């Protein structure tokens, strides 16, 4: 190899080496600024077993979830039970939040992303009140442009950690439960009025109706029926059976006003199990009624054998009765607890029970 060729090779190596360095620098510049934190847990020190309360703060509302032994309650609703599974799921999601992206932000960016006073604050606290973790939750994050951002769930959420006001993080969970709406947190189990024996509905003006039957499979009778009037069986069944399918939409605050429960629709029912219920239905708030109720009576635990009942049928039916009594006894403490609150029950769950008297009657066929 002569000197000239060797010199050319040296120059080529220098050019290629410089190109490699330039390429490396360009690729480095293209990398995310948070490459070192990508995939890392956001709330590193948080442990589920340490969490005794969760405080959610929005601009105009606060909701506090408190752990009480083996259950969770809502402080702002006078200790009303929260849905244990939903709270647990929320804590687990918080533990699993990972950094998906981070960018530097300023004061204007924080306002735009609702990471200032206009946003939501999450606080996880220990039993002694000590703060375990805190997170600022801002606007939803979308990979694309949704048709309606307000209604869309989102692909993630913009969040910020205390002490890191100059950095915004994006997490892949939309954190839809980061809200002070108690309807998203309550245990929705309601009282159940099963096997109705008598049902009476009275409106504030005095008008109303009463139906009754002697047994589970007996025909309904309309009290005070006039000649030619007959109760429509399907509507009577719907009016009574609907009371066994109630669920809660929400619970009203203790200081709730204008509930309409001062002049309610009164629904009184007794059951074949020996229980009684006084239900007050107040004002319609949106799609839900304000409802108050009280329960009483004495649970019938023993069954009366049927005439000429076979031994094997008697044994089977007594076993069924014992199981039914056990289920009722298990739910009675919750019903007693519910009677101390003003409940919000969906209109759709009560509309069959609240029908006017004329709507329960069989329609007379018109002569052609």
C-alpha positions as CSV (number, residue, x, y, z in Angstrom):
1,X,0.0,0.0,0.0
2,X,1.6,3.3,-1.0
3,X,1.5,6.5,1.1
4,X,-1.2,8.1,-1.0
5,X,-3.8,5.3,-0.5
6,X,-3.0,5.1,3.2
7,X,-3.7,8.8,3.6
8,X,-7.0,8.5,1.8
9,X,-8.0,5.6,4.2
10,X,-7.2,7.8,7.2
11,X,-9.4,10.6,5.9
12,X,-12.3,8.2,5.2
13,X,-12.1,6.8,8.7
14,X,-12.1,10.2,10.2
15,X,-15.2,11.2,8.2
16,X,-17.0,8.0,9.1
17,X,-16.2,8.4,12.7
18,X,-17.4,12.0,12.8
19,X,-20.6,10.9,11.1
20,X,-21.2,8.2,13.7
21,X,-20.7,10.8,16.5
22,X,-23.1,13.1,14.8
23,X,-25.7,10.4,14.4
24,X,-25.4,9.4,18.0
25,X,-25.9,13.0,19.1
26,X,-29.0,13.3,16.9
27,X,-30.5,10.1,18.2
28,X,-29.8,11.2,21.8
29,X,-31.6,14.5,21.1
30,X,-34.6,12.5,19.8
31,X,-35.0,10.4,23.0
32,X,-37.6,11.4,25.5
33,X,-36.3,13.7,28.2
34,X,-37.7,11.3,30.8
35,X,-36.1,8.2,29.4
36,X,-34.7,7.5,32.9
37,X,-38.1,7.6,34.5
38,X,-40.2,5.9,31.8
39,X,-42.1,3.0,33.3
40,X,-41.2,3.8,36.9
41,X,-43.9,3.9,39.6
42,X,-45.2,7.3,40.4
43,X,-46.0,6.8,44.0
44,X,-43.0,4.7,45.0
45,X,-43.4,4.8,48.7
46,X,-47.1,4.1,48.9
47,X,-48.2,0.8,50.4
48,X,-51.8,-0.4,50.4
49,X,-51.7,-1.7,54.0
50,X,-50.7,1.7,55.3
51,X,-53.6,3.6,53.7
52,X,-56.2,4.5,56.3
53,X,-57.9,7.4,54.6
54,X,-58.2,8.9,51.1
55,X,-59.0,12.6,50.7
56,X,-60.2,13.9,47.4
57,X,-60.4,17.7,47.0
58,X,-62.0,19.6,44.1
59,X,-62.5,23.3,43.8
60,X,-66.0,23.2,45.4
61,X,-66.2,19.8,47.2
62,X,-64.3,17.4,49.4
63,X,-64.8,13.7,49.9
64,X,-63.0,11.6,52.5
65,X,-62.9,7.8,52.6
66,X,-62.0,6.4,55.9
67,X,-61.1,2.8,56.8
68,X,-63.0,1.4,59.8
69,X,-61.7,-2.1,60.6
70,X,-62.9,-4.2,57.7
71,X,-64.9,-1.6,55.9
72,X,-64.6,1.9,54.3
73,X,-66.9,4.8,55.0
74,X,-67.6,8.3,53.7
75,X,-67.0,11.0,56.3
76,X,-69.1,13.6,54.5
77,X,-72.1,11.3,54.5
78,X,-72.0,10.7,58.3
79,X,-70.1,7.4,57.9
80,X,-72.2,5.9,55.2
81,X,-70.6,2.7,53.8
82,X,-68.4,3.0,50.7
83,X,-68.1,0.2,48.2
84,X,-65.2,-1.8,49.6
85,X,-64.3,-3.3,46.2
86,X,-64.2,0.1,44.5
87,X,-62.0,1.7,47.1
88,X,-59.6,-1.3,47.0
89,X,-59.5,-1.1,43.2
90,X,-58.7,2.6,43.4
91,X,-55.8,2.1,45.9
92,X,-54.4,-0.7,43.7
93,X,-54.5,1.5,40.6
94,X,-52.7,4.3,42.5
95,X,-50.0,1.9,43.5
96,X,-49.6,0.8,39.9
97,X,-49.4,4.2,38.3
98,X,-46.4,4.5,36.1
99,X,-44.7,7.3,34.3
100,X,-45.6,7.2,30.6
101,X,-44.3,10.6,29.7
102,X,-43.0,13.8,31.3
103,X,-42.5,17.3,30.2
104,X,-41.4,20.6,31.7
105,X,-44.2,23.0,32.4
106,X,-44.7,26.6,33.6
107,X,-47.5,28.4,35.5
108,X,-49.6,28.9,32.3
109,X,-49.3,25.2,31.5
110,X,-50.4,24.2,34.9
111,X,-53.5,26.3,34.6
112,X,-54.2,24.9,31.1
113,X,-53.9,21.3,32.3
114,X,-55.9,21.9,35.5
115,X,-52.9,21.2,37.6
116,X,-53.5,24.3,39.8
117,X,-56.4,25.1,42.1
118,X,-58.9,24.2,39.4
119,X,-57.9,20.6,39.4
120,X,-58.2,17.6,41.8
121,X,-56.0,16.7,44.7
122,X,-55.6,13.2,46.0
123,X,-54.2,12.5,49.5
124,X,-53.4,9.1,50.9
125,X,-53.0,9.2,54.7
126,X,-52.0,6.8,57.5
127,X,-54.1,6.0,60.6
128,X,-52.3,8.8,62.5
129,X,-53.1,11.3,59.8
130,X,-49.6,11.4,58.4
131,X,-49.5,12.0,54.7
132,X,-48.3,8.9,52.8
133,X,-48.6,10.3,49.3
134,X,-50.2,13.2,47.4
135,X,-51.0,13.6,43.7
136,X,-52.4,16.5,41.7
137,X,-54.8,15.2,39.0
138,X,-55.5,17.4,36.0
139,X,-57.1,17.1,32.6
140,X,-57.7,13.9,30.7
141,X,-55.1,12.8,28.2
142,X,-56.1,11.8,24.7
143,X,-54.0,10.2,22.0
144,X,-56.3,11.6,19.4
145,X,-59.1,14.2,19.2
146,X,-62.3,12.8,20.7
147,X,-65.8,13.9,19.5
148,X,-66.7,15.0,23.0
149,X,-63.9,15.4,25.5
150,X,-66.2,16.0,28.4
151,X,-67.9,12.6,27.9
152,X,-64.9,10.6,26.7
153,X,-63.1,8.5,29.3
154,X,-59.7,9.4,28.1
155,X,-56.5,7.5,27.4
156,X,-54.8,8.7,30.5
157,X,-54.4,11.7,32.8
158,X,-52.0,14.6,33.3
159,X,-50.7,14.5,36.9
160,X,-48.2,16.3,39.0
161,X,-46.3,15.5,42.2
162,X,-45.9,17.9,45.1
163,X,-42.6,19.6,45.0
164,X,-42.3,19.0,41.3
165,X,-44.4,21.9,40.0
166,X,-42.2,22.3,36.9
167,X,-42.8,18.8,35.6
168,X,-46.0,17.2,34.3
169,X,-46.4,13.5,34.1
170,X,-48.8,11.5,31.9
171,X,-50.2,8.2,33.3
172,X,-52.1,5.6,31.2
173,X,-55.0,5.3,33.7
174,X,-57.7,8.0,33.2
175,X,-58.4,7.9,37.0
176,X,-62.2,8.3,36.5
177,X,-62.8,7.7,40.2
178,X,-60.7,10.7,41.2
179,X,-63.9,12.5,42.0
180,X,-65.8,13.8,45.0
181,X,-69.2,12.6,43.6
182,X,-70.4,10.3,46.4
183,X,-72.5,8.4,43.9
184,X,-69.2,6.9,42.5
185,X,-68.2,5.6,45.9
186,X,-71.3,4.5,47.9
187,X,-72.3,0.9,48.6
188,X,-75.4,0.7,46.4
189,X,-77.2,-2.1,48.2
190,X,-80.7,-0.9,49.2
191,X,-83.5,-2.2,51.4
192,X,-85.6,-4.9,49.8
193,X,-89.3,-5.4,50.2
194,X,-90.0,-9.0,49.2
195,X,-93.1,-11.2,49.2
196,X,-95.5,-8.3,49.6
197,X,-98.7,-9.1,51.4
198,X,-100.3,-5.6,51.5
199,X,-99.3,-2.5,49.6
200,X,-100.8,0.9,50.1
201,X,-99.9,4.2,48.3
202,X,-101.2,7.5,49.5
203,X,-100.5,10.8,47.7
204,X,-100.2,14.2,49.5
205,X,-103.7,15.2,48.3
206,X,-105.3,12.2,50.0
207,X,-106.0,10.0,46.9
208,X,-104.4,6.6,46.7
209,X,-105.0,2.8,46.6
210,X,-104.4,-0.4,48.5
211,X,-103.9,-4.0,47.2
212,X,-103.6,-7.2,49.3
213,X,-103.3,-11.0,49.0
214,X,-103.3,-13.9,51.4
215,X,-100.4,-15.9,50.0
216,X,-97.6,-15.8,47.5
217,X,-99.6,-17.3,44.7
218,X,-103.0,-15.8,45.6
219,X,-104.8,-13.2,43.5
220,X,-104.5,-9.5,44.3
221,X,-107.5,-7.7,45.6
222,X,-108.1,-4.0,45.3
223,X,-109.5,-2.5,48.5
224,X,-112.6,-0.4,48.0
225,X,-113.1,-1.7,44.5
226,X,-116.3,-0.3,42.9
227,X,-118.6,-2.5,40.7
228,X,-116.9,-3.3,37.4
229,X,-113.5,-2.4,38.7
230,X,-110.8,-5.1,38.5
231,X,-107.1,-4.9,39.3
232,X,-104.8,-5.7,36.4
233,X,-102.6,-8.6,37.7
234,X,-99.4,-7.7,35.8
235,X,-99.5,-4.1,37.1
236,X,-100.2,-5.2,40.7
237,X,-97.3,-7.6,40.4
238,X,-95.0,-4.9,39.0
239,X,-96.0,-2.5,41.7
240,X,-95.1,-4.9,44.5
241,X,-92.2,-6.7,42.9
242,X,-90.4,-3.5,42.0
243,X,-89.8,-2.9,45.7
244,X,-87.6,-5.9,45.9
245,X,-85.3,-4.6,43.1
246,X,-84.4,-1.2,44.6
247,X,-80.9,0.1,44.4
248,X,-79.3,3.4,45.5
249,X,-78.3,6.2,43.1
250,X,-76.7,8.2,45.9
251,X,-77.2,9.4,49.5
252,X,-78.2,12.9,50.4
253,X,-76.1,15.0,52.7
254,X,-77.4,15.3,56.3
255,X,-78.1,19.0,55.8
256,X,-80.0,18.4,52.5
257,X,-82.9,20.8,52.1
258,X,-86.0,20.9,49.9
259,X,-86.2,17.2,49.7
260,X,-90.0,17.1,49.6
261,X,-90.1,14.6,52.5
262,X,-92.2,17.0,54.6
263,X,-95.2,16.2,52.2
264,X,-94.3,12.9,50.7
265,X,-96.0,10.1,48.9
266,X,-96.5,7.4,51.5
267,X,-95.9,3.8,50.6
268,X,-96.8,1.3,53.3
269,X,-96.1,-2.4,52.8
270,X,-96.3,-5.6,54.8
271,X,-94.7,-8.9,53.8
272,X,-95.6,-12.5,54.1
273,X,-92.4,-12.8,56.2
274,X,-94.0,-10.6,58.9
275,X,-92.0,-7.4,58.2
276,X,-93.4,-3.9,57.6
277,X,-92.1,-0.9,55.7
278,X,-93.0,2.7,55.7
279,X,-91.5,4.4,52.7
280,X,-91.6,8.2,52.1
281,X,-91.0,9.4,48.6
282,X,-90.2,13.0,48.3
283,X,-89.1,15.4,45.5
284,X,-87.8,14.2,42.2
285,X,-84.2,15.5,41.8
286,X,-83.1,14.9,38.3
287,X,-83.7,11.2,37.7
288,X,-83.8,10.3,41.4
289,X,-86.4,10.5,44.2
290,X,-85.5,11.6,47.7
291,X,-86.6,8.6,49.9
292,X,-86.8,8.0,53.6
293,X,-88.0,4.7,55.2
294,X,-88.5,2.8,58.4
295,X,-88.9,-0.9,58.9
296,X,-90.5,-3.0,61.6
297,X,-92.5,-6.0,62.3
298,X,-91.4,-9.5,63.5
299,X,-89.8,-11.9,61.2
300,X,-91.7,-15.2,60.9
301,X,-89.2,-18.0,61.2
302,X,-91.4,-21.0,61.3
303,X,-93.5,-22.1,58.4
304,X,-97.0,-23.6,58.6
305,X,-97.1,-27.1,57.0
306,X,-99.5,-27.5,54.2
307,X,-102.4,-29.9,54.5
308,X,-101.4,-33.5,53.6
309,X,-97.8,-32.4,53.0
310,X,-95.5,-35.3,52.2
311,X,-92.5,-35.8,54.5
312,X,-89.9,-35.2,51.8
313,X,-91.7,-32.0,50.7
314,X,-91.9,-30.9,54.3
315,X,-88.1,-31.4,54.8
316,X,-87.3,-29.6,51.6
317,X,-89.6,-26.6,52.3
318,X,-88.3,-26.2,55.9
319,X,-84.8,-26.1,54.6
320,X,-85.7,-23.5,52.1
321,X,-87.5,-21.5,54.8
322,X,-84.4,-21.7,57.1
323,X,-82.2,-20.4,54.3
324,X,-84.5,-17.6,53.5
325,X,-84.7,-16.5,57.1
326,X,-81.0,-16.5,57.4
327,X,-80.7,-14.2,54.3
328,X,-83.3,-11.8,55.7
329,X,-81.5,-11.7,59.1
330,X,-78.2,-10.9,57.4
331,X,-79.7,-7.9,55.6
332,X,-81.7,-6.5,58.5
333,X,-78.8,-4.6,60.1
334,X,-78.1,-2.8,56.8
335,X,-81.8,-1.9,56.5
336,X,-81.7,-0.5,60.0
337,X,-78.6,1.6,59.1
338,X,-80.2,2.8,55.9
339,X,-83.2,4.1,57.8
340,X,-81.0,6.8,59.3
341,X,-80.3,8.4,55.9
342,X,-82.1,10.2,53.1
343,X,-81.6,8.0,50.1
344,X,-81.7,8.8,46.4
345,X,-83.4,6.1,44.4
346,X,-83.8,6.1,40.6
347,X,-87.2,7.1,39.3
348,X,-87.2,4.0,37.1
349,X,-87.2,1.8,40.1
350,X,-90.3,3.3,41.7
351,X,-92.5,4.3,38.8
352,X,-94.4,1.0,38.8
353,X,-95.2,1.4,42.5
354,X,-96.2,5.0,42.3
355,X,-98.8,4.6,39.6
356,X,-102.2,6.2,40.2
357,X,-105.2,4.0,41.0
358,X,-106.7,4.3,37.6
359,X,-103.5,3.1,36.0
360,X,-103.8,-0.2,37.9
361,X,-107.2,-1.1,36.7
362,X,-108.0,-3.4,33.8
363,X,-109.1,-1.4,30.8
364,X,-112.7,-2.0,29.7
365,X,-113.1,-3.1,26.2
366,X,-115.0,-0.5,24.2
367,X,-118.1,-1.7,22.3
368,X,-117.8,-1.5,18.6
